[in-house]
Amino acid sequence: MNEAQVRDLVESKLAVIPDFPETGVVFRDLTPVFADGPTFRALSEALTAPFAGRFDHLAGLEARGFLLAGAASALSGAGVLPVRKGGKLPRAVLREEYDLEYGTAALEVHEDELPPGSRVLIVDDVLATGGTVEAAATLIERAGWRVAGVSVAIELLDLGGRARLGDDVEIHSVLRY
């Protein structure tokens, strides 16, 4: 299936909810995509295809990124690196704080989870302002691994997240709004 066909298939299953979580926001819900096996598979394959042969592990960002990275991992044979919200991992961690609209949040990874130099593809559901993905990329580099790229199901172009990651990080988005 080519990328245009995947986009059409995923878009046909995507639920679009106006004015959620607040007035003026259009929420694009991927849960119907996850519920449809062939569509979920097509999306999972599309997330990794542009990076074939250039990654060893997939970093799934909590929470929907876990689903996407897990499915893509099963299809590609690559391992999954869970990138968790702060306080969820039991062993020694690296922590990266980042700004939210109202306050801050943190992401963590086990500092010894992967071999040094591992090539890690960051996978998430949405690239919006870029703060979460930027924090994940920083964690990966701090751990001694390499960011192989970023792949997301949906990119919200007006929010400028791509610019936060710089020109050195290859970014692939299946759907762009």
N, C-alpha and C positions, 0 to 999 in steps of 0.2 A: 504494500500500500504506500503510495507516495505521500509527501507531507501535506499537500493540498487536500487529499482524501482524508487523511487523519484529522486535519483541522475541521473539515466539514462534519465528519463523524462525531468528534468530541463536541463541537458546537451544537449538534442536533440533540445531544443528551444533556447539555449544560442547562441548569435551571437559572433563570435570570429573575432576580427579585428586586424591584425598585423600592427605594426608600428604606433600605435595610443596611446597616443597623440604625441609620438615622436618615432623615429627610435629605434628599438630594444625592444619596449614595446608591449606586446600582451594584448589588451584590451578585457575583457569579458563583454559583454553588456547584462544586464538582462532585458532590455525593452521588447524584444519579449516574455520573460517569463511572465512579467506583463500583456501583451496583450492577453495571452491565459488563460482563466478562470480556466480550470481544472489544468493546470500546476502551476498557481499562487496559487491556493488553496493547492495543494500538497506541494509546497514549504513552504507556511505559516504554515501548520500543522507540517511539519518536523522541523521547527525552534523551536517550543514550546514543541514537544513531549518528548524530553529527560528531560525536566524540569517540567513535569506535576505535579501539586499539590504543587510546590515549589516557585511560584511567585504570586504576587497580581497585578502587573502592568508591562507593557512592555515599556521600554524606547526606543523610535524611534529616531535615530540620523539623523539629517538633511543631505541630503534630501531623498535619496532612503530608508533609514531606516524608514522614516515616512510611506511609502507605505507598507513595510513589517510588521511593528508593527501594523498598522491600520488593515490590513487583518487578522493578527494573533489574534488581539484583538477581532475582530468580531467572530472569530471561537472559541476562548477560553473563552470569557466572561470577560477577564481582561481589566482594563483600560489602556489608553496610556498616557505616560509622554513624551511630546515633548522636546527633547534636541536640542536647537536651536543654530545657529551661533550667535555671539555677536550682541547685539543691536536690536533684533527682538521681544523681549518679553516686554509687557507693564507694568507689576507689578514689585515689588522688586525681584531681581534675585541673585543667586549665580553664579559666573563666574569662569571659569578655563581656563587659557591660556596654550597652548601647542605649541611645535615646529613643523614647517613644513620644507621641504627641503630648502626653501628660505624664512625665516621669521617666523612669529608666527600667530596663529589663536586663537579664543576663543569660548568656548561653554557656554551656560547659561541654567538654569532652574529656574522656579519660586520657590522661597525658601519655600513657604507654600503649594505647590501643592498637596502633599500626606501626610497622617498621619505618625507620627514618627514610625520607625520600619518597614515600608512597604518593602516588598520583591520585588525587581525590576530586571527583566530580560532585559538586554541590547540587542537590536536587530539592526543589520545593514546589509548592502549589502556585504561589503568586509572588511576583516581583513588583512591589509597589514603590515605597520610598527608598528601599534598598538597605535599611538599617540592619535587618536580621541577616540578610545574605552577607553584608559587609562584615558583621561581627563573626559569622561562621568562617569566612575567608581568613580573617585575622587569626582566629583560633587555629585553623589548619596550618597556616604558615608558622605560627609560634610553636606548634608542636613538632616542627621539622618536616612536615609533609608539604606537598606542592598542590596548589589549586589547578586542576586540569581544565576547569571551566565551571560555568553555572548553567543549569538547565531547569526551566520552569514551565509549568503548564500554561500559566497566564501571566502576561506582562501588562501592567497599567501604565501606558506610555506617558500620560500627562503628569504622573507623580515623580518622574525623573530618576528612578532607582538605578538605572543603567549608569548614569553619570557618576554615582558614588563609588562604583567599582573600578573606574578608570579604563583606559584603553588597553591595558595589558591582560585583562580577563575576558576571555571569549564567553559570550552570553547567547544562549539559545532559548527562545520562547516559542511554544507551539501556537498559542493564541495571543494576539496583541489587540488591546483596546485603547 
